[in-house]
Amino acid sequence: MAAAKKIITVIGATGAQGGSVIDHLLRSESQEYNIRAVTRSPDSAAAKALAARGIEIVQAELTDKDLSAEKDASLAADKAAAIETDMGINMANTALATETLYHYFCGGKSQPPHYDYKARATRYIKSKPELLAKTTFVWCAFYASNFAWDFLKPVYFPAIGQYVQMQATPSDQPIACIGNTRSNFGAFVGAALTQPETTRVGQTVFAFVERSTLGGLLKIWTEVHGVKATYVQIPRDTFFATWSAKAQEFTLGMEFWELVKDQEWTGEDRFLTYADLGLDITTLKSVKDSFAELEL
């Protein structure tokens, strides 16, 4: 008699990270999971597209105290884009109440002040030994698609015949990039799933395919599109006065990277990269190829 499939619950299933996890699992040869996708909008086109692929769709809000969709799941993959403290703790409490929980993933793309919100939820999880023993934290690096944001997208100046990218942080700011998030992120979660003895007990997986600088990313972007571009650092106050709060949060995130540089951001001894997971990043979409998908 064939063993029953495990249930894997993906929160934020219609987003880039959650969607990437689902794509990876559907391509997996093992096919050992029944996938349950949790979304706030089950009638959306994205949710219906998942249902058409055989995914179970469940409606839920992260603020709900009873996330019954996650109950009896063998894994809960938290891929909400900006998890507030109460949401993170709510998810953790639901996981704690799940007797059959085997592996819990906690992550998402975060930038200050969201670092602080997520850190509080992380500390809560670490205060629960029985949950921490089954938890893997996942950090996703800079999206290549961020270059499409209004405050990051290089602007063409006809008078000088080239593009200009204006930022409040220096061009030599170190940064790690995931490339195409939808294509690449799921591979990191998939690799972590197959190595629970390595990735659980509160280990942190850092999902990226290339390390560079902000100026280095712009250089790759120019090479891909065959154009010239200049990186211009402008005063922080000027940048903040010009752009939205989203741009300000991004800058705070970059300033955080500048402060820690090569230090471990998590405060722990180390985190796990593609090398530790045995992941061949040549099979993933490079930063260069990811930029090629973006329109000028």
C-alpha positions in Angstrom: 0.0 0.0 0.0 1.4 3.4 -1.0 2.2 5.8 1.7 -0.2 8.7 2.1 1.1 11.9 0.7 2.1 14.7 3.1 0.2 18.0 3.0 2.2 21.1 2.3 0.5 24.4 3.1 1.7 27.5 1.3 0.7 30.9 2.6 0.7 33.7 0.0 0.4 31.1 -2.7 -0.4 33.6 -5.5 2.7 35.7 -4.8 6.2 35.4 -6.3 7.7 33.4 -3.5 4.7 31.2 -2.7 4.1 30.7 -6.4 7.7 29.7 -6.9 7.4 27.0 -4.2 4.3 25.6 -5.8 5.9 25.6 -9.2 8.9 23.7 -7.9 6.9 21.1 -6.0 4.7 20.4 -9.1 7.9 19.8 -11.1 9.4 17.5 -8.5 9.8 13.9 -9.5 8.9 12.6 -6.0 5.4 14.1 -6.1 5.2 13.4 -2.3 3.0 16.3 -1.4 -0.6 17.3 -1.7 -0.4 21.1 -2.1 -2.8 23.3 -0.2 -2.7 27.0 -1.2 -4.0 29.6 1.2 -5.1 32.9 -0.2 -7.4 35.7 1.0 -9.0 35.9 -2.5 -10.0 32.3 -3.7 -12.0 33.8 -6.5 -9.1 35.7 -8.1 -7.8 34.7 -11.4 -4.5 33.6 -9.9 -6.2 31.4 -7.4 -8.4 29.8 -10.1 -5.3 29.2 -12.2 -3.8 27.2 -9.2 -7.0 25.3 -8.8 -6.8 24.3 -12.5 -3.4 22.8 -11.8 -4.9 20.5 -9.1 -4.0 22.7 -6.1 -6.4 22.8 -3.2 -7.5 26.4 -2.6 -8.4 27.6 0.9 -9.5 31.1 1.9 -7.9 32.5 5.1 -6.5 35.7 6.5 -3.2 35.7 8.4 -5.0 37.8 11.1 -7.5 35.0 11.7 -7.0 33.4 15.1 -8.1 30.0 13.8 -6.2 29.2 10.6 -7.9 25.8 10.1 -6.4 25.5 6.6 -3.0 24.9 8.2 -4.2 22.3 10.7 -3.0 18.7 10.0 -0.5 20.0 7.5 2.9 18.4 7.5 4.6 21.6 6.5 3.5 25.3 6.6 5.4 27.6 4.2 5.0 31.2 5.2 5.5 33.4 2.1 3.6 36.5 3.1 5.3 39.6 1.6 5.5 41.8 4.7 4.5 39.9 7.9 3.5 42.1 10.8 4.4 40.8 14.2 0.8 39.6 15.1 0.6 37.7 11.8 3.9 36.0 12.4 2.9 35.0 15.9 -0.5 33.9 14.8 1.0 31.6 12.2 3.4 30.2 14.8 0.6 29.5 17.3 -1.3 27.7 14.6 1.8 25.6 13.8 2.2 24.8 17.5 -1.4 23.5 17.5 -0.8 21.2 14.6 0.1 17.8 16.0 1.2 16.4 12.6 3.5 19.3 11.8 6.8 18.1 10.4 8.6 21.2 8.9 7.7 24.8 9.3 9.1 27.5 7.0 9.1 31.1 8.1 10.3 33.8 5.7 9.5 36.5 3.2 11.1 39.5 1.6 11.7 42.0 4.3 13.2 45.5 4.8 13.3 47.8 7.8 11.0 48.5 9.5 9.8 45.1 8.6 13.1 43.5 9.8 12.0 44.6 13.3 8.5 43.2 12.9 9.8 39.9 11.6 12.5 39.7 14.3 9.8 39.8 17.0 8.0 36.9 15.4 11.3 35.1 15.0 12.1 35.6 18.7 8.6 34.2 19.5 9.3 31.1 17.5 12.7 30.7 19.2 11.0 30.9 22.6 9.0 27.8 21.7 11.5 24.9 21.6 9.0 22.4 20.2 8.3 24.6 17.2 11.9 25.8 16.7 12.9 22.2 16.4 10.8 21.9 13.2 11.4 25.4 11.8 13.6 26.7 9.0 13.9 30.5 8.4 14.2 31.6 4.8 15.5 35.0 3.7 15.0 35.9 0.1 17.5 38.3 -1.5 17.0 41.3 -3.8 14.5 40.7 -6.6 15.7 41.5 -10.2 12.2 42.7 -10.8 12.8 45.5 -8.2 14.4 47.4 -11.1 10.9 47.9 -12.4 9.9 49.9 -9.3 9.5 53.6 -10.1 12.2 54.7 -7.7 14.7 52.1 -8.9 14.1 52.0 -12.6 16.8 53.8 -14.5 15.4 56.9 -16.3 16.5 57.9 -19.8 17.8 61.4 -20.3 17.8 62.3 -24.0 20.1 65.3 -23.4 23.0 63.0 -22.3 21.9 60.0 -24.3 22.0 57.6 -21.4 20.1 56.3 -18.4 20.5 57.5 -14.8 19.7 55.6 -11.6 19.4 57.9 -8.6 19.6 56.4 -5.1 20.4 57.6 -1.6 22.9 54.8 -1.0 26.4 54.4 -2.6 27.0 52.4 -5.7 29.4 50.1 -3.9 26.7 49.0 -1.5 27.0 45.2 -1.2 23.9 43.3 -2.2 22.8 39.7 -2.9 20.3 39.0 -5.7 17.8 36.1 -6.2 17.4 37.0 -9.9 13.9 35.9 -11.1 12.1 35.2 -7.8 9.3 33.2 -9.4 11.8 31.0 -11.3 14.4 30.5 -8.5 13.1 30.8 -5.0 11.2 27.5 -4.9 14.4 25.6 -5.6 15.9 26.8 -2.3 12.8 25.7 -0.3 12.7 22.4 -2.2 16.4 21.7 -1.4 15.7 22.6 2.3 12.7 20.2 2.3 14.9 17.3 1.3 17.5 17.9 4.1 15.5 18.4 7.3 18.4 17.2 9.4 20.4 20.2 8.1 17.8 22.9 7.7 15.5 22.5 10.7 16.2 23.5 14.3 16.0 27.2 13.5 18.5 27.2 10.6 18.4 30.2 8.2 18.5 29.6 4.4 19.6 32.7 2.5 18.2 32.4 -1.1 20.4 34.2 -3.6 22.2 33.3 -6.9 24.7 36.1 -7.1 26.5 38.6 -4.8 27.2 42.1 -6.3 26.7 45.8 -5.5 24.0 48.2 -6.4 26.3 49.7 -9.0 27.2 46.2 -10.2 23.6 45.3 -10.7 23.2 48.5 -12.8 26.2 47.5 -14.9 24.7 44.1 -15.6 21.4 45.8 -16.5 23.2 48.0 -19.0 25.0 45.1 -20.6 21.8 43.2 -21.0 20.0 46.0 -22.7 23.0 47.5 -24.6 22.7 50.9 -23.2 24.7 53.4 -21.1 23.8 54.3 -17.5 25.2 56.2 -14.6 24.5 55.6 -10.9 24.0 58.8 -9.0 23.9 59.0 -5.3 21.7 61.9 -4.0 21.2 63.2 -0.5 19.0 61.0 1.7 16.6 63.8 2.5 16.2 64.7 -1.1 15.4 61.1 -2.0 12.9 60.7 0.8 11.2 64.0 -0.1 10.9 62.8 -3.7 9.6 59.3 -3.4 7.0 57.3 -1.4 7.3 55.5 1.9 8.2 52.3 0.0 11.3 54.0 -1.4 12.2 55.1 2.1 11.8 51.6 3.5 14.0 50.3 0.7 16.7 52.8 1.5 16.6 51.8 5.2 17.1 48.2 4.1 20.1 49.2 2.0 21.6 51.1 4.9 21.1 48.0 7.1 23.1 46.0 4.6 25.8 48.6 4.6 26.1 48.4 8.4 26.3 44.6 8.6 28.1 44.0 5.3 29.8 40.6 5.7 28.5 40.0 9.2 25.7 37.5 9.7 22.4 39.4 9.6 20.6 36.9 11.7 22.9 37.3 14.7 23.7 33.5 14.5 27.0 31.9 13.6 26.0 31.4 9.9 23.3 30.9 7.4 22.8 28.3 4.7 23.4 29.2 1.0 23.0 27.3 -2.2 26.5 25.8 -1.6 25.4 24.3 1.7 22.2 23.0 0.2 24.1 21.4 -2.7 22.0 23.5 -5.1 23.5 23.9 -8.6 22.7 27.6 -9.4 23.7 27.1 -13.0 20.3 25.4 -13.3 18.6 28.6 -12.1 17.9 31.9 -13.9 20.9 34.2 -13.6 20.7 37.9 -12.7 21.6 38.7 -16.3 18.9 36.5 -17.8 16.4 37.9 -15.2 17.2 41.5 -16.2 16.7 40.5 -19.8 13.1 39.9 -19.0 12.5 43.4 -17.9 11.4 46.1 -20.4 13.4 49.3 -20.7 
